[in-house]
């Protein structure tokens, strides 16, 4: 479940590519087209229409349409062709819809599902709301929650006491997965290009950090 278009690339693009590759290697082509449930479902919470506030080039409507397209194109690079479920909640104000998010997800989830979303304490209000909603829905049905630090990398310091280091795991990416992630991220041009005098939303240092050869995830608290 991605709060904004690009969170699924930024946070777990490499993992999605690895999962898609494994799927291709273990399933015969004939069974892929047989109409079974998709192995990955992407739920887009907002269309990211508030990434350029006050811009004369990007109205919220234009941004939403563009970013939905960027998301689809990006996911294709990762081998994900399942339809995206777009909830269309207001970018930057997801907190007023937390209850309905829990309901939407609870209805879709089964106990053997794994939900990947942004960390509950990521430092961005939408990311935190979606993380909390997922945690509640997952708890209710007995599914598994994996949380992605995304904005965390902007503020966390080495050894930061705010980070649950014991839950953090590193996933090493293959060269192919890293390349797929780069191609997917490249589709999000609205976030990567300057808007007149304004710098890109995803500035070069942030992009460099995103394209490390590993991704990091918070796994569930070990049970006692
Ligand atoms: Zn986001």
py3Dmol code that shows the C-alpha trace and the ligand (Angstrom):
import py3Dmol

protein = """\
ATOM      1  CA  UNK A   1       0.000   0.000   0.000  1.00  0.00           C
ATOM      2  CA  UNK A   2       1.650   3.181  -1.245  1.00  0.00           C
ATOM      3  CA  UNK A   3       0.660   6.609   0.116  1.00  0.00           C
ATOM      4  CA  UNK A   4       1.889   8.375  -3.054  1.00  0.00           C
ATOM      5  CA  UNK A   5       2.800   7.278  -6.576  1.00  0.00           C
ATOM      6  CA  UNK A   6       6.551   6.441  -6.410  1.00  0.00           C
ATOM      7  CA  UNK A   7       6.589   5.128  -2.807  1.00  0.00           C
ATOM      8  CA  UNK A   8       6.270   1.615  -4.216  1.00  0.00           C
ATOM      9  CA  UNK A   9       9.433   2.219  -6.278  1.00  0.00           C
ATOM     10  CA  UNK A  10      11.394   4.252  -3.773  1.00  0.00           C
ATOM     11  CA  UNK A  11      10.644   1.932  -0.863  1.00  0.00           C
ATOM     12  CA  UNK A  12      10.425  -1.537  -2.372  1.00  0.00           C
ATOM     13  CA  UNK A  13      11.063  -1.374  -6.126  1.00  0.00           C
ATOM     14  CA  UNK A  14      13.956  -3.803  -5.883  1.00  0.00           C
ATOM     15  CA  UNK A  15      11.920  -6.279  -3.865  1.00  0.00           C
ATOM     16  CA  UNK A  16       9.062  -6.115  -6.401  1.00  0.00           C
ATOM     17  CA  UNK A  17      11.509  -6.796  -9.223  1.00  0.00           C
ATOM     18  CA  UNK A  18      12.977  -9.779  -7.356  1.00  0.00           C
ATOM     19  CA  UNK A  19       9.509 -11.165  -6.639  1.00  0.00           C
ATOM     20  CA  UNK A  20       8.470 -10.791 -10.273  1.00  0.00           C
ATOM     21  CA  UNK A  21      11.665 -12.535 -11.433  1.00  0.00           C
ATOM     22  CA  UNK A  22      11.075 -15.390  -9.045  1.00  0.00           C
ATOM     23  CA  UNK A  23       7.500 -15.673 -10.245  1.00  0.00           C
ATOM     24  CA  UNK A  24       8.647 -15.876 -13.879  1.00  0.00           C
ATOM     25  CA  UNK A  25      11.191 -18.559 -12.996  1.00  0.00           C
ATOM     26  CA  UNK A  26       8.810 -20.773 -11.053  1.00  0.00           C
ATOM     27  CA  UNK A  27       5.576 -20.546 -13.043  1.00  0.00           C
ATOM     28  CA  UNK A  28       5.003 -21.851 -16.564  1.00  0.00           C
ATOM     29  CA  UNK A  29       3.761 -19.179 -18.960  1.00  0.00           C
ATOM     30  CA  UNK A  30       0.468 -21.014 -19.532  1.00  0.00           C
ATOM     31  CA  UNK A  31      -0.478 -20.771 -15.865  1.00  0.00           C
ATOM     32  CA  UNK A  32       0.278 -17.044 -15.693  1.00  0.00           C
ATOM     33  CA  UNK A  33      -2.454 -16.215 -18.175  1.00  0.00           C
ATOM     34  CA  UNK A  34      -5.077 -18.369 -16.546  1.00  0.00           C
ATOM     35  CA  UNK A  35      -6.720 -15.556 -14.658  1.00  0.00           C
ATOM     36  CA  UNK A  36      -5.559 -16.459 -11.155  1.00  0.00           C
ATOM     37  CA  UNK A  37      -5.351 -13.794  -8.466  1.00  0.00           C
ATOM     38  CA  UNK A  38      -2.359 -11.467  -8.936  1.00  0.00           C
ATOM     39  CA  UNK A  39       0.574 -12.297  -6.712  1.00  0.00           C
ATOM     40  CA  UNK A  40       1.202  -8.610  -6.021  1.00  0.00           C
ATOM     41  CA  UNK A  41      -1.515  -6.014  -5.653  1.00  0.00           C
ATOM     42  CA  UNK A  42      -0.678  -2.335  -5.493  1.00  0.00           C
ATOM     43  CA  UNK A  43      -3.028  -0.066  -3.591  1.00  0.00           C
ATOM     44  CA  UNK A  44      -2.396   3.610  -4.293  1.00  0.00           C
ATOM     45  CA  UNK A  45      -3.767   5.722  -1.472  1.00  0.00           C
ATOM     46  CA  UNK A  46      -3.424   9.168  -3.093  1.00  0.00           C
ATOM     47  CA  UNK A  47      -2.561  10.302  -6.607  1.00  0.00           C
ATOM     48  CA  UNK A  48       0.178  12.562  -5.293  1.00  0.00           C
ATOM     49  CA  UNK A  49      -1.545  15.710  -6.517  1.00  0.00           C
ATOM     50  CA  UNK A  50       0.000  17.949  -3.831  1.00  0.00           C
ATOM     51  CA  UNK A  51       3.666  17.503  -4.766  1.00  0.00           C
ATOM     52  CA  UNK A  52       3.838  20.913  -6.516  1.00  0.00           C
ATOM     53  CA  UNK A  53       1.798  23.324  -4.376  1.00  0.00           C
ATOM     54  CA  UNK A  54       1.127  26.653  -6.085  1.00  0.00           C
ATOM     55  CA  UNK A  55       2.755  25.589  -9.354  1.00  0.00           C
ATOM     56  CA  UNK A  56       1.438  27.243 -12.491  1.00  0.00           C
ATOM     57  CA  UNK A  57       2.643  24.315 -14.599  1.00  0.00           C
ATOM     58  CA  UNK A  58       1.153  21.564 -12.490  1.00  0.00           C
ATOM     59  CA  UNK A  59      -2.448  21.877 -11.404  1.00  0.00           C
ATOM     60  CA  UNK A  60      -3.528  19.170  -8.943  1.00  0.00           C
ATOM     61  CA  UNK A  61      -5.685  17.569 -11.661  1.00  0.00           C
ATOM     62  CA  UNK A  62      -2.820  17.479 -14.145  1.00  0.00           C
ATOM     63  CA  UNK A  63      -0.440  16.103 -11.527  1.00  0.00           C
ATOM     64  CA  UNK A  64      -2.835  13.351 -10.488  1.00  0.00           C
ATOM     65  CA  UNK A  65      -3.313  12.175 -14.076  1.00  0.00           C
ATOM     66  CA  UNK A  66       0.409  12.310 -14.834  1.00  0.00           C
ATOM     67  CA  UNK A  67       1.436  10.553 -11.657  1.00  0.00           C
ATOM     68  CA  UNK A  68      -1.062   7.732 -12.137  1.00  0.00           C
ATOM     69  CA  UNK A  69       0.497   7.150 -15.546  1.00  0.00           C
ATOM     70  CA  UNK A  70       4.048   7.367 -14.175  1.00  0.00           C
ATOM     71  CA  UNK A  71       3.150   4.761 -11.584  1.00  0.00           C
ATOM     72  CA  UNK A  72       1.818   2.308 -14.172  1.00  0.00           C
ATOM     73  CA  UNK A  73       4.835   2.763 -16.412  1.00  0.00           C
ATOM     74  CA  UNK A  74       7.184   2.363 -13.475  1.00  0.00           C
ATOM     75  CA  UNK A  75       5.541  -0.810 -12.254  1.00  0.00           C
ATOM     76  CA  UNK A  76       5.879  -2.369 -15.703  1.00  0.00           C
ATOM     77  CA  UNK A  77       9.665  -2.054 -15.418  1.00  0.00           C
ATOM     78  CA  UNK A  78       9.418  -4.011 -12.185  1.00  0.00           C
ATOM     79  CA  UNK A  79       7.442  -6.801 -13.847  1.00  0.00           C
ATOM     80  CA  UNK A  80       4.224  -5.833 -12.091  1.00  0.00           C
ATOM     81  CA  UNK A  81       1.263  -5.709 -14.467  1.00  0.00           C
ATOM     82  CA  UNK A  82      -1.572  -6.190 -12.001  1.00  0.00           C
ATOM     83  CA  UNK A  83      -4.028  -3.283 -11.925  1.00  0.00           C
ATOM     84  CA  UNK A  84      -3.432  -0.576  -9.349  1.00  0.00           C
ATOM     85  CA  UNK A  85      -6.279   0.047  -6.938  1.00  0.00           C
ATOM     86  CA  UNK A  86      -6.339   3.825  -6.615  1.00  0.00           C
ATOM     87  CA  UNK A  87      -8.248   5.095  -3.610  1.00  0.00           C
ATOM     88  CA  UNK A  88      -7.959   8.771  -4.603  1.00  0.00           C
ATOM     89  CA  UNK A  89      -7.619  10.117  -1.059  1.00  0.00           C
ATOM     90  CA  UNK A  90      -6.368  13.714  -0.716  1.00  0.00           C
ATOM     91  CA  UNK A  91      -2.590  13.992  -0.847  1.00  0.00           C
ATOM     92  CA  UNK A  92      -1.294  15.406   2.443  1.00  0.00           C
ATOM     93  CA  UNK A  93      -4.565  14.805   4.294  1.00  0.00           C
ATOM     94  CA  UNK A  94      -4.810  11.043   4.517  1.00  0.00           C
ATOM     95  CA  UNK A  95      -5.072  11.287   8.311  1.00  0.00           C
ATOM     96  CA  UNK A  96      -8.744  12.253   8.084  1.00  0.00           C
ATOM     97  CA  UNK A  97      -9.441   8.962   6.290  1.00  0.00           C
ATOM     98  CA  UNK A  98      -7.545   6.545   8.527  1.00  0.00           C
ATOM     99  CA  UNK A  99     -10.668   4.617   9.554  1.00  0.00           C
ATOM    100  CA  UNK A 100     -11.812   4.029   5.991  1.00  0.00           C
ATOM    101  CA  UNK A 101      -8.308   2.881   5.048  1.00  0.00           C
ATOM    102  CA  UNK A 102      -8.443   0.244   7.781  1.00  0.00           C
ATOM    103  CA  UNK A 103     -11.842  -0.893   6.503  1.00  0.00           C
ATOM    104  CA  UNK A 104     -10.734  -1.074   2.851  1.00  0.00           C
ATOM    105  CA  UNK A 105      -7.687  -3.114   3.703  1.00  0.00           C
ATOM    106  CA  UNK A 106      -9.411  -5.382   6.214  1.00  0.00           C
ATOM    107  CA  UNK A 107     -11.925  -6.404   3.573  1.00  0.00           C
ATOM    108  CA  UNK A 108      -9.164  -7.372   1.118  1.00  0.00           C
ATOM    109  CA  UNK A 109      -6.755  -9.141   3.439  1.00  0.00           C
ATOM    110  CA  UNK A 110      -6.334 -12.809   4.185  1.00  0.00           C
ATOM    111  CA  UNK A 111      -4.283 -14.197   7.029  1.00  0.00           C
ATOM    112  CA  UNK A 112      -1.486 -15.434   4.719  1.00  0.00           C
ATOM    113  CA  UNK A 113      -1.029 -12.038   3.030  1.00  0.00           C
ATOM    114  CA  UNK A 114       2.028  -9.881   3.513  1.00  0.00           C
ATOM    115  CA  UNK A 115       1.401  -6.137   3.481  1.00  0.00           C
ATOM    116  CA  UNK A 116       4.291  -3.834   2.613  1.00  0.00           C
ATOM    117  CA  UNK A 117       3.860  -0.167   3.382  1.00  0.00           C
ATOM    118  CA  UNK A 118       5.540   2.916   4.793  1.00  0.00           C
ATOM    119  CA  UNK A 119       6.731   2.865   8.401  1.00  0.00           C
ATOM    120  CA  UNK A 120       4.370   4.174  11.096  1.00  0.00           C
ATOM    121  CA  UNK A 121       7.031   6.631  12.302  1.00  0.00           C
ATOM    122  CA  UNK A 122       8.515   7.609   8.942  1.00  0.00           C
ATOM    123  CA  UNK A 123       8.282  11.357   9.510  1.00  0.00           C
ATOM    124  CA  UNK A 124       5.671  12.121   6.829  1.00  0.00           C
ATOM    125  CA  UNK A 125       2.021  12.404   7.938  1.00  0.00           C
ATOM    126  CA  UNK A 126       0.566  10.407   5.027  1.00  0.00           C
ATOM    127  CA  UNK A 127       3.212   7.699   5.361  1.00  0.00           C
ATOM    128  CA  UNK A 128       2.551   7.385   9.070  1.00  0.00           C
ATOM    129  CA  UNK A 129      -1.246   7.271   8.681  1.00  0.00           C
ATOM    130  CA  UNK A 130      -1.046   4.558   6.036  1.00  0.00           C
ATOM    131  CA  UNK A 131       1.449   2.621   8.172  1.00  0.00           C
ATOM    132  CA  UNK A 132      -0.865   2.791  11.198  1.00  0.00           C
ATOM    133  CA  UNK A 133      -3.924   1.794   9.157  1.00  0.00           C
ATOM    134  CA  UNK A 134      -2.087  -1.188   7.693  1.00  0.00           C
ATOM    135  CA  UNK A 135      -0.844  -2.232  11.132  1.00  0.00           C
ATOM    136  CA  UNK A 136      -4.392  -2.231  12.490  1.00  0.00           C
ATOM    137  CA  UNK A 137      -5.868  -4.137   9.536  1.00  0.00           C
ATOM    138  CA  UNK A 138      -3.041  -6.684   9.585  1.00  0.00           C
ATOM    139  CA  UNK A 139      -3.475  -7.226  13.319  1.00  0.00           C
ATOM    140  CA  UNK A 140      -7.209  -7.817  12.877  1.00  0.00           C
ATOM    141  CA  UNK A 141      -6.820 -10.606  10.296  1.00  0.00           C
ATOM    142  CA  UNK A 142      -3.513 -12.090  11.435  1.00  0.00           C
ATOM    143  CA  UNK A 143      -1.574 -11.133   8.287  1.00  0.00           C
ATOM    144  CA  UNK A 144       2.056  -9.946   8.216  1.00  0.00           C
ATOM    145  CA  UNK A 145       3.247  -6.339   8.065  1.00  0.00           C
ATOM    146  CA  UNK A 146       6.561  -5.244   6.567  1.00  0.00           C
ATOM    147  CA  UNK A 147       7.307  -1.518   6.906  1.00  0.00           C
ATOM    148  CA  UNK A 148       9.525   0.590   4.661  1.00  0.00           C
ATOM    149  CA  UNK A 149      11.563   3.522   5.937  1.00  0.00           C
ATOM    150  CA  UNK A 150      11.315   6.181   3.207  1.00  0.00           C
ATOM    151  CA  UNK A 151      11.522   9.663   4.700  1.00  0.00           C
ATOM    152  CA  UNK A 152      13.428   8.163   7.611  1.00  0.00           C
ATOM    153  CA  UNK A 153      16.615   8.462   5.577  1.00  0.00           C
ATOM    154  CA  UNK A 154      16.212  12.245   5.527  1.00  0.00           C
ATOM    155  CA  UNK A 155      16.288  12.614   9.298  1.00  0.00           C
ATOM    156  CA  UNK A 156      17.735   9.522  10.970  1.00  0.00           C
ATOM    157  CA  UNK A 157      21.275   9.632  12.320  1.00  0.00           C
ATOM    158  CA  UNK A 158      23.635   6.681  12.840  1.00  0.00           C
ATOM    159  CA  UNK A 159      22.548   4.930  16.030  1.00  0.00           C
ATOM    160  CA  UNK A 160      19.399   7.087  16.231  1.00  0.00           C
ATOM    161  CA  UNK A 161      17.350   5.994  19.264  1.00  0.00           C
ATOM    162  CA  UNK A 162      14.126   6.600  17.312  1.00  0.00           C
ATOM    163  CA  UNK A 163      14.879   3.694  14.975  1.00  0.00           C
ATOM    164  CA  UNK A 164      13.919   0.127  16.011  1.00  0.00           C
ATOM    165  CA  UNK A 165      17.228  -1.255  14.748  1.00  0.00           C
ATOM    166  CA  UNK A 166      16.446  -4.768  15.998  1.00  0.00           C
ATOM    167  CA  UNK A 167      13.596  -4.950  13.490  1.00  0.00           C
ATOM    168  CA  UNK A 168      15.583  -3.599  10.544  1.00  0.00           C
ATOM    169  CA  UNK A 169      16.599  -6.032   7.812  1.00  0.00           C
ATOM    170  CA  UNK A 170      18.684  -5.491   4.695  1.00  0.00           C
ATOM    171  CA  UNK A 171      17.718  -6.933   1.318  1.00  0.00           C
ATOM    172  CA  UNK A 172      20.591  -7.064  -1.173  1.00  0.00           C
ATOM    173  CA  UNK A 173      19.484  -6.337  -4.721  1.00  0.00           C
ATOM    174  CA  UNK A 174      20.679  -8.108  -7.835  1.00  0.00           C
ATOM    175  CA  UNK A 175      22.060  -6.022 -10.691  1.00  0.00           C
ATOM    176  CA  UNK A 176      18.873  -6.661 -12.635  1.00  0.00           C
ATOM    177  CA  UNK A 177      16.659  -5.602  -9.725  1.00  0.00           C
ATOM    178  CA  UNK A 178      18.659  -2.414  -9.279  1.00  0.00           C
ATOM    179  CA  UNK A 179      18.434  -1.665 -12.984  1.00  0.00           C
ATOM    180  CA  UNK A 180      14.676  -2.276 -12.976  1.00  0.00           C
ATOM    181  CA  UNK A 181      14.337   0.041 -10.000  1.00  0.00           C
ATOM    182  CA  UNK A 182      16.290   2.756 -11.777  1.00  0.00           C
ATOM    183  CA  UNK A 183      14.130   2.411 -14.897  1.00  0.00           C
ATOM    184  CA  UNK A 184      10.975   2.492 -12.787  1.00  0.00           C
ATOM    185  CA  UNK A 185      12.102   5.574 -10.906  1.00  0.00           C
ATOM    186  CA  UNK A 186      13.020   7.262 -14.192  1.00  0.00           C
ATOM    187  CA  UNK A 187       9.360   7.132 -15.196  1.00  0.00           C
ATOM    188  CA  UNK A 188       8.464   9.498 -12.351  1.00  0.00           C
ATOM    189  CA  UNK A 189       9.578  12.531 -14.318  1.00  0.00           C
ATOM    190  CA  UNK A 190       7.200  14.898 -12.559  1.00  0.00           C
ATOM    191  CA  UNK A 191       9.265  14.291  -9.419  1.00  0.00           C
ATOM    192  CA  UNK A 192      12.676  14.287 -11.067  1.00  0.00           C
ATOM    193  CA  UNK A 193      12.581  17.440 -13.174  1.00  0.00           C
ATOM    194  CA  UNK A 194      12.682  21.065 -12.016  1.00  0.00           C
ATOM    195  CA  UNK A 195       9.449  23.053 -12.128  1.00  0.00           C
ATOM    196  CA  UNK A 196      10.573  26.419 -13.460  1.00  0.00           C
ATOM    197  CA  UNK A 197      12.827  27.860 -10.758  1.00  0.00           C
ATOM    198  CA  UNK A 198      11.895  25.165  -8.275  1.00  0.00           C
ATOM    199  CA  UNK A 199      14.241  22.205  -7.823  1.00  0.00           C
ATOM    200  CA  UNK A 200      12.966  18.655  -8.425  1.00  0.00           C
ATOM    201  CA  UNK A 201      10.907  17.100  -5.639  1.00  0.00           C
ATOM    202  CA  UNK A 202      13.325  14.167  -5.664  1.00  0.00           C
ATOM    203  CA  UNK A 203      16.656  15.975  -5.562  1.00  0.00           C
ATOM    204  CA  UNK A 204      19.810  14.248  -6.878  1.00  0.00           C
ATOM    205  CA  UNK A 205      21.229  13.355  -3.439  1.00  0.00           C
ATOM    206  CA  UNK A 206      17.968  11.637  -2.512  1.00  0.00           C
ATOM    207  CA  UNK A 207      17.928   9.721  -5.790  1.00  0.00           C
ATOM    208  CA  UNK A 208      21.516   8.583  -5.209  1.00  0.00           C
ATOM    209  CA  UNK A 209      20.516   7.276  -1.808  1.00  0.00           C
ATOM    210  CA  UNK A 210      17.499   5.477  -3.248  1.00  0.00           C
ATOM    211  CA  UNK A 211      19.584   3.627  -5.755  1.00  0.00           C
ATOM    212  CA  UNK A 212      21.812   1.837  -3.293  1.00  0.00           C
ATOM    213  CA  UNK A 213      22.305  -1.849  -3.938  1.00  0.00           C
ATOM    214  CA  UNK A 214      20.181  -2.771  -0.922  1.00  0.00           C
ATOM    215  CA  UNK A 215      16.748  -1.992   0.507  1.00  0.00           C
ATOM    216  CA  UNK A 216      15.814  -1.894   4.168  1.00  0.00           C
ATOM    217  CA  UNK A 217      12.667  -3.086   5.885  1.00  0.00           C
ATOM    218  CA  UNK A 218      11.253  -3.254   9.384  1.00  0.00           C
ATOM    219  CA  UNK A 219      10.034  -6.776  10.062  1.00  0.00           C
ATOM    220  CA  UNK A 220       7.473  -7.617  12.776  1.00  0.00           C
ATOM    221  CA  UNK A 221       8.549  -7.582  16.416  1.00  0.00           C
ATOM    222  CA  UNK A 222       9.935 -11.033  17.308  1.00  0.00           C
ATOM    223  CA  UNK A 223       7.350 -12.907  19.333  1.00  0.00           C
ATOM    224  CA  UNK A 224       8.393 -13.754  22.873  1.00  0.00           C
TER     225      UNK A 224
END
"""
ligand_1 = """\
1
ZN
Zn 5.267 9.235 -0.223
"""
view = py3Dmol.view(width=600, height=400)
view.addModel(protein, "pdb")
view.setStyle({"model": 0}, {"cartoon": {"style": "trace"}})
view.addModel(ligand_1, "xyz")
view.setStyle({"model": 1}, {"stick": {}})
view.zoomTo()
view.show()
